[in-house]
Amino acid sequence: MPGRERASVPLQPPDLARERRLAEVRWRFSLAPSAQVRAWLCHPQRCIELPHNWGRSDALTGLDAGQPLWFRFRLAPRAEPQPVGAIELIVEYR
């Protein structure tokens, strides 16, 4: 519904990520070209707004890589519902 947020299922890190720190994240998800949807990638300590449906960021650098990450989406007011699909997340950690 317009103005309401929806979240993806939390993406659990592999056991190898425990006691490591995030370095860079890369994401991709599919939306209709005309979709009026805002998106964020979230960690329990912080969310970053995603300017496009694909990209990379180091804005979460230093956060605990052993924590789940998830996407949040918000439909613009008076916009038609839009499916979000093919969510992909690649996490680099050290």
Disulfide bonds with the S-S distance in Angstrom:
Cys42-Cys47 2.14
